[in-house]
């Protein structure tokens, strides 16, 4: 009996060993059949009824994983696009230009033409600055009494120097800045210099000529006000006088009322009446037939360089409430009043005559005075003699409000386009001159 049990145990051990060997062979050594191909269409019964085919098993998180994969791919592509755009932005900013403003005309350039902001906003601040990107160029702008040669950071290899050359004392100060810029050129601190110059009203600008590169100097480009005869559109360009920023004339945004409200005055003239000038003739003609009662007239005998808050408001009100702004010649035909009238949609009536001096036609223009404005198609009224004014005012009386509204729109739109055109012209000229040429 005991022997039978021993034989039975031995048989069971052998059977177990054989079964273990077969199981091991099945799991580890037996060749597997290829899995059946998966149907391209998911079983409509949903993932819970999906049966395993071959080695593939149902994954209850499969949908979430795919959604996350798609979202991750989208994030990656968005980040890649952002990086490419940033790289493209950096690559396109090929030029850095620092504008040193030492004349009020620079504020017209920055705030009115470029639409730039300045910090701090306080006009009496010792130091003011701003910056903006335009085209391929990054511009920075500095101004104020604290901006003096050698006492500020030169942050670009390309400089636009805004100077006043209207009279001898201003020329002497401007020359100091030019010598400072020349030293920076010689020491390789900067590479290029352009000058925006408030020129002399009689175009006596000979002092700037030796500094031009074509005359052996270092100034690549000159932008100068008034009808300077040496304007050639190559390295000397005419620049608009603009508004009187030194009197704090503001940037004016057109409004509904400015365009559409009736204006109580046919015309305005607020200014100095010089002895033996055409302005005396203008005042006499206005007094005839009571025309001065139809216009806002405030004449004075002496020029006042500074505005008070009251006088500035009065002047702005006159522009806003008059359909026409009378612009008699002074020392030069071009005056701030022309641009200030445009700001308020008051059509300039301009005495279209040349003033004494060296201003006149250039090699590029033959329509002086005001050749820049005429070349841009300024929609002004040009007269040769103030005796023509009564007929102009008589015609003005007959215009309907709708006709005047359309004219205001046209004038303001022209002025905005003019400033945009001058901005782009300056940018293009700087880039064409300062950026290295791609041509071999």
C-alpha positions in Angstrom: 0.0 0.0 0.0 2.8 2.3 0.9 4.6 1.4 -2.4 1.4 2.3 -4.4 1.2 5.7 -2.8 4.9 6.4 -3.6 4.3 5.4 -7.3 1.3 7.6 -7.5 3.2 10.6 -6.1 6.0 10.0 -8.5 3.6 9.9 -11.4 2.0 13.2 -10.3 5.4 14.9 -10.0 6.3 13.7 -13.5 3.0 14.8 -14.9 3.4 18.3 -13.3 6.9 18.6 -14.7 5.7 17.7 -18.2 2.9 20.2 -17.9 5.2 22.9 -16.8 7.6 22.3 -19.7 4.7 22.4 -22.2 3.4 25.7 -20.6 6.9 27.2 -20.8 7.2 26.1 -24.5 3.8 27.6 -25.3 4.5 31.0 -23.7 8.2 31.5 -24.6 9.2 29.3 -27.5 6.2 28.6 -29.7 6.0 30.9 -32.8 3.1 33.4 -32.8 0.7 33.9 -35.6 0.5 37.4 -37.1 -2.3 39.5 -35.7 -5.4 39.9 -37.8 -5.6 43.4 -39.6 -7.6 45.9 -37.7 -10.8 47.2 -39.3 -10.4 50.8 -40.3 -13.9 51.5 -38.9 -14.5 51.5 -35.1 -17.2 49.2 -33.9 -20.3 51.4 -33.4 -20.9 49.6 -30.1 -18.2 51.8 -28.6 -14.9 51.2 -26.8 -16.4 48.9 -24.1 -17.6 46.4 -26.7 -14.4 46.4 -28.6 -12.8 43.0 -28.6 -9.1 42.3 -28.7 -7.6 41.4 -32.1 -4.3 39.7 -31.9 -2.1 41.5 -29.4 -4.1 44.8 -29.4 -6.1 45.5 -26.3 -8.8 48.1 -25.5 -7.5 51.3 -23.9 -10.2 53.2 -22.0 -8.1 56.4 -22.1 -7.3 56.2 -25.8 -9.6 59.2 -26.8 -8.1 61.5 -24.1 -4.6 60.6 -25.1 -5.3 61.4 -28.7 -6.9 64.7 -27.8 -3.9 65.6 -25.6 -1.6 64.6 -28.5 -3.5 67.0 -30.9 -3.5 69.8 -28.3 0.2 69.3 -27.6 1.0 69.4 -31.4 -1.1 72.6 -31.7 0.8 74.2 -28.8 4.1 73.3 -30.4 3.1 74.7 -33.7 1.9 77.9 -32.1 5.1 78.3 -30.1 7.1 77.6 -33.2 5.2 80.3 -35.1 5.7 82.8 -32.3 9.5 82.1 -32.3 9.6 82.5 -36.1 7.7 85.7 -35.9 9.9 87.1 -33.2 13.0 86.1 -35.1 11.6 87.7 -38.3 10.8 90.8 -36.3 14.4 91.0 -35.0 15.7 90.3 -38.5 13.6 93.1 -40.0 14.8 95.6 -37.4 18.0 96.2 -39.3 18.6 99.8 -38.3 18.8 101.7 -35.1 18.5 105.5 -35.2 18.8 107.9 -32.3 17.2 111.3 -32.8 18.9 114.1 -30.9 16.4 117.0 -30.8 17.9 120.4 -30.2 15.3 122.5 -32.0 11.5 122.7 -31.6 11.0 121.5 -35.1 12.1 118.1 -33.8 8.9 117.9 -31.7 6.8 118.4 -34.9 8.8 115.5 -36.5 8.3 113.2 -33.5 4.8 114.0 -32.2 3.0 115.2 -35.3 4.6 113.4 -38.2 5.7 110.2 -36.4 2.8 110.2 -33.9 5.3 109.4 -31.2 4.9 109.8 -27.5 7.3 111.4 -25.0 7.9 110.7 -21.3 7.4 112.5 -19.2 4.5 114.4 -20.7 5.5 117.6 -19.0 6.8 120.0 -21.7 9.1 121.8 -19.1 10.9 118.6 -18.2 14.7 118.7 -18.4 14.8 115.3 -20.2 12.2 113.7 -22.4 12.4 110.5 -24.5 10.4 108.2 -26.7 10.8 105.3 -29.1 9.1 103.4 -31.8 9.7 100.9 -34.6 9.0 101.9 -38.2 9.8 99.9 -41.3 13.2 98.2 -40.7 14.2 100.9 -38.2 14.0 101.3 -34.5 13.9 105.0 -33.5 14.7 106.4 -30.1 14.2 110.1 -29.4 15.7 112.4 -26.8 15.2 116.1 -26.1 15.3 118.7 -23.4 17.8 121.1 -21.8 19.7 118.3 -20.1 20.6 116.8 -23.5 24.1 118.3 -24.0 27.1 117.0 -25.9 29.0 114.3 -23.9 26.4 114.0 -21.1 24.0 111.4 -22.5 24.3 107.8 -23.7 24.9 107.4 -27.4 22.7 104.3 -28.1 22.9 103.9 -31.9 25.5 104.1 -34.6 23.1 106.2 -36.7 22.0 109.7 -35.6 19.5 112.2 -36.8 20.5 115.6 -35.4 17.7 118.2 -35.2 19.1 121.8 -35.2 18.1 125.4 -35.4 20.0 127.5 -37.9 17.7 130.5 -38.1 20.0 133.1 -36.8 23.7 133.5 -35.8 23.4 132.6 -32.2 21.5 129.4 -33.1 24.1 128.6 -35.8 26.9 128.8 -33.2 25.1 126.4 -30.9 24.3 124.1 -33.8 27.9 124.1 -34.8 28.9 122.8 -31.4 26.6 119.8 -31.9 28.0 119.1 -35.3 31.6 119.1 -34.0 30.5 116.7 -31.3 29.0 114.4 -33.9 32.1 114.7 -36.0 34.2 113.5 -33.0 32.0 110.5 -32.5 32.4 109.7 -36.2 36.2 109.9 -36.0 36.3 107.7 -32.9 34.0 105.2 -34.6 31.3 105.6 -31.9 28.7 106.4 -34.6 28.7 105.7 -38.4 26.1 107.9 -40.0 24.6 111.4 -39.4 21.6 113.1 -40.9 20.6 116.6 -40.0 17.0 118.1 -39.9 17.6 121.8 -40.0 15.2 124.7 -39.2 16.8 126.8 -41.9 17.1 130.6 -42.2 14.0 132.3 -43.4 15.9 133.9 -46.3 17.7 130.6 -47.0 21.1 131.8 -45.9 22.3 128.3 -45.0 25.9 128.4 -46.4 27.4 127.5 -43.0 26.0 123.9 -43.2 27.5 123.2 -46.6 31.1 122.2 -45.5 29.6 119.6 -43.2 27.9 117.7 -46.1 29.7 114.5 -47.1 29.7 115.5 -50.8 31.7 118.5 -49.8 34.2 116.5 -47.7 32.3 116.5 -44.5 30.5 113.8 -42.6 26.7 114.6 -42.8 25.1 112.1 -45.1 21.7 113.7 -45.4 20.2 117.2 -44.9 16.5 117.9 -44.5 16.0 121.6 -44.5 12.9 124.0 -44.2 11.9 126.6 -46.7 12.5 126.6 -50.5 16.2 126.1 -50.3 17.7 126.2 -53.8 20.2 123.4 -53.2 17.4 120.8 -52.6 18.3 117.9 -55.0 16.4 114.9 -53.6 19.7 113.0 -53.4 21.3 114.2 -50.2 19.4 117.5 -49.6 15.6 117.4 -49.1 13.0 119.9 -48.3 11.3 119.5 -44.9 8.0 121.2 -43.7 8.1 124.0 -41.2 5.1 122.5 -39.4 3.3 124.0 -36.4 4.7 126.2 -33.7 5.7 123.5 -31.2 7.8 126.0 -29.3 4.5 127.7 -28.5 3.1 124.3 -27.4 0.7 124.0 -30.3 -0.9 120.5 -29.7 -1.5 117.5 -31.8 -5.1 117.9 -32.9 -7.4 114.9 -33.4 -10.3 115.6 -35.7 -13.8 115.4 -34.1 -17.3 115.1 -35.4 -18.1 118.8 -34.4 -14.9 120.0 -36.0 -16.0 118.5 -39.3 -19.7 119.2 -39.3 -20.6 122.2 -37.1 -21.4 125.5 -38.7 -18.6 128.0 -38.2 -19.6 131.6 -37.3 -16.7 133.3 -39.1 -15.8 133.4 -42.8 -12.1 133.8 -42.0 -9.5 134.7 -39.4 -6.2 136.5 -39.0 -4.4 136.7 -35.7 -0.9 138.1 -36.1 1.6 140.9 -36.3 1.1 143.7 -38.9 4.5 144.9 -40.0 4.9 148.5 -41.4 4.9 148.8 -45.2 4.0 145.1 -45.6 1.3 143.3 -47.5 -0.3 142.8 -44.2 -1.2 146.4 -44.0 -2.9 146.1 -47.4 -4.8 143.0 -46.1 -6.1 145.0 -43.1 -7.2 147.9 -45.3 -9.1 145.5 -47.6 -10.8 143.8 -44.7 -12.1 147.1 -43.4 -13.7 147.9 -46.7 -17.4 147.0 -46.9 -17.2 145.7 -43.3 -15.5 142.4 -44.2 -13.6 142.6 -40.9 -16.9 142.0 -39.2 -17.3 138.7 -40.9 -13.9 137.5 -39.8 -12.1 137.0 -36.5 -9.4 139.6 -36.7 -6.8 140.3 -33.9 -3.9 142.3 -35.2 -0.9 143.4 -33.2 2.0 145.7 -34.0 4.8 143.7 -32.4 5.6 140.0 -32.7 5.2 138.0 -29.5 7.4 134.9 -29.4 5.6 133.3 -26.4 2.0 132.3 -26.0 0.0 132.5 -22.8 -2.6 129.9 -22.1 -5.3 132.4 -22.9 -3.7 133.6 -26.2 -3.2 130.0 -27.3 -6.8 129.1 -26.6 -8.0 132.2 -28.4 -5.9 131.3 -31.4 -7.2 127.7 -31.5 -10.8 128.9 -31.1 -10.3 131.3 -34.1 -9.1 128.4 -36.2 -11.9 126.1 -35.1 -14.6 128.7 -35.7 -13.4 130.0 -39.1 -13.9 128.5 -42.5 -10.8 130.2 -43.9 -7.4 131.2 -42.4 -5.7 134.1 -44.0 -1.9 133.5 -44.5 -0.1 136.7 -45.6 3.7 136.5 -46.1 6.1 137.4 -43.4 9.8 137.2 -43.7 9.1 134.0 -45.7 5.9 132.8 -47.4 5.8 129.5 -45.4 4.5 130.0 -41.9 3.3 127.9 -39.0 -0.2 129.2 -39.5 -0.6 127.1 -42.7 -0.1 123.8 -40.9 -2.1 124.9 -37.8 -5.1 125.9 -39.9 -4.9 122.4 -41.6 -5.0 120.8 -38.1 -8.5 122.4 -37.5 -9.9 122.0 -41.0 -9.7 125.8 -41.7 -8.7 126.2 -45.3 -5.5 128.4 -45.7 -5.7 131.3 -48.1 -2.1 131.9 -49.0 -0.4 135.0 -50.4 1.5 133.2 -53.2 4.5 135.5 -53.7 8.3 135.1 -53.2 9.9 137.0 -50.3 13.3 138.7 -50.5 16.3 136.5 -50.0 18.0 133.4 -51.4 15.0 131.1 -51.4 13.7 130.0 -54.7 13.5 127.3 -57.2 15.8 124.3 -56.9 17.1 121.8 -59.5 14.1 119.6 -58.6 11.3 122.0 -58.1 10.2 125.0 -60.2 7.1 126.2 -58.3 8.5 128.2 -55.4 7.3 129.4 -53.1 5.9 126.5 -51.1 7.2 124.0 -53.6 6.9 121.1 -51.2 3.3 121.7 -50.4 2.4 122.3 -54.1 4.2 119.2 -55.1 2.0 117.3 -52.7 -1.2 118.8 -54.1 -2.1 121.0 -51.2 -5.9 121.9 -51.6 -5.3 125.6 -50.6 -6.5 128.9 -52.0 -3.5 130.7 -53.6 -3.8 134.4 -54.4 -1.2 136.8 -55.8 -2.7 139.9 -54.3 -5.0 140.6 -51.3 -7.2 142.6 -53.7 -8.5 139.2 -54.7 -9.8 138.5 -51.2 -13.3 140.2 -51.5 -14.2 137.9 -54.4 -13.0 134.9 -52.4 -15.1 135.8 -49.4 -18.1 136.6 -51.6 -17.9 133.1 -53.1 -17.5 131.7 -49.6 -20.8 133.2 -48.4 -22.6 131.2 -51.1 -21.2 127.9 -50.1 -23.6 125.5 -48.3 -22.7 123.8 -45.0 -22.5 120.5 -46.8 -20.0 121.9 -49.3 -17.9 123.2 -46.4 -18.1 119.9 -44.6 -16.8 118.0 -47.7 -14.0 120.6 -48.0 -13.0 120.2 -44.4 -12.9 116.4 -44.8 -10.7 116.8 -47.9 -8.3 119.2 -46.1 -7.9 117.1 -43.0 -7.5 113.9 -45.0 -4.9 115.6 -47.2 -2.9 116.9 -44.1 -2.9 113.4 -42.5 -1.7 111.9 -45.8 0.9 114.6 -46.1 2.4 113.9 -42.6 2.3 110.1 -43.3 4.1 110.7 -46.6 6.8 112.8 -45.0 7.3 110.2 -42.3 7.7 107.4 -44.9 10.0 109.6 -47.0 12.3 110.2 -44.0 12.3 106.5 -43.1 13.0 105.3 -46.7 15.8 107.9 -47.2 17.5 106.9 -43.9 17.3 103.2 -44.7 18.5 103.6 -48.3 21.4 105.7 -47.1 22.4 104.0 -43.8 21.7 100.3 -44.5 24.4 98.3 -46.4 23.5 97.7 -50.0 22.7 94.1 -51.1 24.3 94.8 -54.5 27.7 93.3 -55.0 
